[in-house]
Amino acid sequence: MIVISSWFSCGLPLTAGAALLLDDLKMCIKYFAFALLWFPGVLHAQSTTQACDAPTLDGGFFAPKQETYSHGTKLSYTCNEGRQLAMKGWWATSTCHNGKWSHQPQCIGKSCKYMNACSVPPKIPHAVIVHQDYQEVFAAGSEVQYECEDGYTAEGAHNKKSVCTQGSWTQGPTCTEYTMIIYLHSLTSIPVQSCGARPYIENAVIVEEGPMYLKYQCNRYYKLAGPEAVSCYSDAHWSKLPTCEEAFCVVDPARYMREGETKPFPCTTKDYYINVRCTNRRIFLSTCKYINDLFIF
C-alpha cells in the first residue's frame, strides 16, 4: 500500500485506492482559507519587523518627536539644564531595532563640578575671546575676556569680561566702530599736569615741557616716528604718542653708526682709508683711498 501525503489532505493520509469523502475535503479547504484571511502574517513571519514606542525621557527631549518609530529609525536626544546624559557628550542617539531601542535614553543629575555650568560663551559682533582655549562646558564662576577687532572699541573699558552665573553668561562688551577723528575734534587741550604721570616712551626723553605740551627726543641711534609734541586732552587722556625706531648700523659688535653718518676706517695699506656710510640701516663702502683723497659720498 502506497501512502501519499500533501497539504490537500490537511494532515490526513490518502491511500491508493481509498476514497476521501468530498465533504471532508471541502471542510479542510475552508479552514485553510480562514487561516490565510485572519493570519496573513503567517506567510511573512520571517520578514516582518516591529516598530518602537516613543521612549520616556525624564529631564530631556528628543527628535524627531513621534508616537511610534519604524525599525531602523535613529532617535536623537539631549538633556535639559541641570541634567546630563548617562553617556559622554551633549547629544546621543538610540536606534529602534525590531520593537526595542538599542539603549534606553536617560538623563541623570549633574555632578557638583558642573552644577550651574554654562555652555559656549555668546558671540559678540566685532569681538573675539582672548587667552582662552575652546571648550564646550564652563564651570560656574568662569570668566572669559573679549577684545574688540581692529577699528572697533569697547563701550566702557571696565566691561570686557563675561562671567558664568547660574548657568548663564553675564552681558559682555559692545564693540562700536572707532571714530577717533570725530572724537578728537570735540576735545580741547588742557594743561599737561591734568593728565597725571608723563607718558613713558622707550628710548626717548622729554627735552621740553610747556604748560600745554611735552616735547620728546629719541636717544642716540634712534629716530622719532610720529608727533614730536604730546598734549593733554580735556578727557584727561594724552594725545597720540610718538615712537623711537632703530636708526643705526652695526659695523662690529663694539661699533655703531647713526643713520646717515659716515666714518673713515683704515685699510691694510698705510695711510689709505675707506669711507663707511649708514643709510636705511645698511652699510655702504667706498674704495680704499689715500687719506688726502677721502671724500664724503
C-alpha positions in Angstrom: 0.0 0.0 0.0 1.4 3.4 -1.0 0.8 6.4 1.3 0.6 9.9 -0.3 0.8 13.0 1.9 0.1 16.6 0.9 -1.3 19.8 2.2 -4.5 19.0 0.4 -5.1 16.2 2.9 -4.8 18.6 5.9 -2.6 16.1 7.5 -4.8 13.1 6.7 -3.1 10.2 4.8 -4.5 9.2 1.5 -4.1 5.6 0.4 -4.1 4.5 -3.1 -7.4 3.0 -4.0 -9.1 4.6 -0.9 -11.7 7.3 -1.4 -11.8 10.5 0.7 -15.2 11.9 1.3 -15.8 15.1 -0.7 -17.4 16.9 2.3 -14.2 16.4 4.4 -12.0 17.8 1.6 -14.2 20.9 1.3 -14.1 21.4 5.0 -10.3 21.2 5.0 -10.0 23.8 2.3 -12.3 26.2 4.2 -10.2 26.0 7.3 -7.0 26.8 5.3 -8.6 29.8 3.6 -9.8 31.1 7.0 -6.3 30.9 8.4 -4.9 32.9 5.4 -7.6 35.5 5.8 -7.2 36.2 9.5 -3.5 35.5 9.9 -1.7 36.9 6.8 1.5 37.4 8.8 1.9 33.6 8.8 3.3 33.7 5.3 5.8 36.6 6.1 6.7 35.8 9.7 10.4 35.8 8.9 10.4 39.2 7.1 8.2 41.4 9.4 9.7 43.8 12.0 8.1 45.7 14.8 8.0 49.4 15.5 9.1 51.1 18.7 7.0 53.2 21.0 8.3 56.6 21.9 10.7 56.3 24.9 10.2 58.0 28.2 12.9 60.6 28.9 12.8 62.4 32.2 14.6 65.7 32.2 15.3 65.8 28.5 13.8 65.9 25.0 14.3 64.0 21.7 13.8 64.4 18.0 12.0 63.6 15.8 9.0 63.5 18.2 6.6 60.8 17.2 4.3 58.2 18.9 6.0 55.3 17.1 9.2 54.8 15.2 9.8 52.3 12.4 12.5 49.7 12.6 16.0 51.2 11.9 15.0 54.8 12.9 17.6 56.8 14.9 16.4 59.0 17.7 18.5 61.9 18.8 18.1 63.2 22.4 19.7 65.6 24.9 19.1 66.7 28.5 17.6 69.9 30.0 19.7 72.4 32.0 20.8 70.8 35.3 20.9 67.3 33.9 23.4 65.4 31.8 23.4 62.3 29.6 24.2 59.0 31.1 26.9 58.7 28.4 29.6 61.2 27.3 28.6 64.1 25.1 25.9 66.7 24.6 23.7 64.7 22.2 23.2 60.9 21.9 21.3 58.6 19.6 19.3 55.4 20.1 18.2 53.1 17.3 14.9 51.2 17.0 15.6 47.5 16.4 12.5 45.3 16.0 10.4 46.9 18.7 13.3 47.7 21.1 15.6 50.6 21.5 19.4 50.0 21.3 19.6 51.6 24.7 17.0 53.4 26.8 17.6 57.2 26.7 18.4 58.6 30.1 19.2 61.9 31.8 20.9 62.0 35.2 21.7 64.7 37.7 24.9 66.6 37.0 28.0 66.2 39.2 28.8 69.1 41.6 31.6 70.2 39.2 29.0 71.1 36.5 26.2 72.4 38.6 25.1 75.7 37.2 27.7 75.3 34.4 27.5 77.3 31.1 27.8 76.3 27.5 29.9 78.0 24.9 30.1 81.8 25.6 28.0 84.1 23.4 29.4 85.6 20.2 29.7 89.4 20.2 29.8 91.3 17.0 33.3 92.6 16.1 34.8 90.9 19.2 36.9 87.8 19.9 37.6 85.9 23.1 41.3 86.1 24.1 43.5 84.0 26.4 41.0 81.1 26.3 41.2 77.7 24.6 38.0 76.3 23.1 35.8 74.3 25.4 32.1 73.3 25.5 31.4 73.5 29.2 32.4 76.2 31.7 32.0 75.7 35.5 30.1 78.3 37.4 32.2 81.4 38.1 34.3 81.0 35.0 35.3 84.2 33.2 36.1 84.9 29.5 37.6 88.1 28.3 36.7 89.8 25.0 38.7 92.0 22.8 37.3 94.2 20.0 38.6 93.8 16.5 40.8 96.5 14.9 38.8 99.6 14.1 36.4 99.0 17.0 36.4 99.9 20.6 34.6 98.6 23.7 32.0 100.9 25.3 33.2 101.1 28.9 36.8 99.9 29.4 35.7 98.0 32.6 33.1 95.9 30.7 35.3 93.5 28.7 34.5 90.2 30.6 31.6 87.9 30.8 31.0 85.6 33.8 29.2 82.3 34.1 26.5 82.7 36.7 23.7 80.3 37.4 24.1 78.6 34.0 24.1 81.8 32.0 26.7 84.3 30.9 26.6 87.9 32.0 26.5 90.6 29.4 29.8 91.2 27.6 31.1 94.4 25.9 29.6 96.2 23.0 32.2 97.0 20.3 31.5 100.1 18.3 33.3 101.5 15.3 36.3 103.6 16.3 35.7 107.3 15.3 38.8 108.9 16.7 38.9 111.8 14.3 35.4 113.0 15.1 36.1 112.4 18.8 39.3 114.4 18.8 37.6 117.4 17.2 35.3 117.6 20.2 38.2 117.7 22.6 40.3 120.7 23.7 43.8 120.8 25.1 44.3 121.4 28.8 47.4 121.8 31.0 49.6 118.7 30.9 49.5 118.4 34.7 45.8 117.4 34.4 46.8 114.1 32.8 48.9 113.0 35.6 52.2 111.0 35.1 54.2 111.8 32.0 53.9 109.1 29.2 56.9 106.8 29.0 58.3 106.3 25.5 61.0 103.7 25.1 64.4 105.1 24.0 63.1 108.7 24.3 63.4 111.6 26.8 61.4 114.8 27.4 63.6 117.7 26.2 61.0 120.4 26.5 57.9 120.9 28.7 55.4 123.6 28.3 52.1 124.2 30.1 50.2 122.6 27.3 52.6 120.2 25.7 55.6 117.8 26.1 58.3 117.5 23.5 60.2 114.3 23.1 63.6 113.4 21.6 64.9 109.9 20.8 68.2 108.6 22.2 71.2 108.2 20.0 70.9 105.6 17.3 67.1 106.1 17.2 64.8 108.4 15.2 61.4 109.8 16.1 58.3 108.4 14.4 55.1 110.3 14.9 54.3 113.6 16.5 57.1 115.5 18.2 54.9 117.1 20.8 52.2 115.5 23.1 49.2 117.3 24.5 46.7 116.6 27.3 43.1 116.5 26.2 40.0 117.6 28.2 39.0 114.0 28.9 42.3 113.5 30.8 43.9 111.4 28.1 47.2 112.0 26.2 47.2 112.7 22.5 48.9 110.2 20.2 52.4 109.3 21.4 55.4 109.0 19.1 57.8 106.0 19.0 61.5 105.7 18.6 62.7 103.5 15.7 66.1 102.0 15.4 68.3 104.1 13.1 71.8 102.6 13.2 74.2 100.2 11.6 76.4 97.7 13.3 79.9 97.8 12.0 81.1 95.2 14.5 79.8 94.2 18.0 81.6 97.2 19.5 80.9 99.9 16.9 77.6 101.5 16.0 76.9 104.2 13.4 73.9 106.5 13.4 71.6 106.8 10.4 73.2 109.0 7.7 76.6 109.0 9.4 79.9 108.5 7.5 83.1 107.4 9.1 86.6 106.5 7.7 88.1 103.2 8.5 91.8 102.3 7.9 92.7 99.9 5.0 95.5 97.4 5.2 97.8 99.8 3.2 99.3 102.5 5.3 97.7 106.0 5.0 94.8 104.5 3.0 91.2 104.6 4.3 87.8 103.5 3.3 84.6 105.5 3.9 81.7 103.7 5.6 78.2 105.2 5.5 75.0 104.1 7.2 71.9 104.6 5.1 68.5 102.9 5.9 70.3 100.7 8.3 72.5 99.4 5.6 76.3 99.9 5.3 77.8 101.3 2.1 81.6 101.2 1.4 83.8 103.3 -0.8 87.1 102.0 -2.3 90.3 102.4 -0.3 91.8 105.9 -1.0 94.8 107.8 0.2 93.9 109.9 3.3 94.2 113.2 1.4 91.8 111.9 -1.3 89.0 110.9 1.1 85.6 112.4 0.4 82.1 112.0 1.7 79.8 110.2 -0.7 
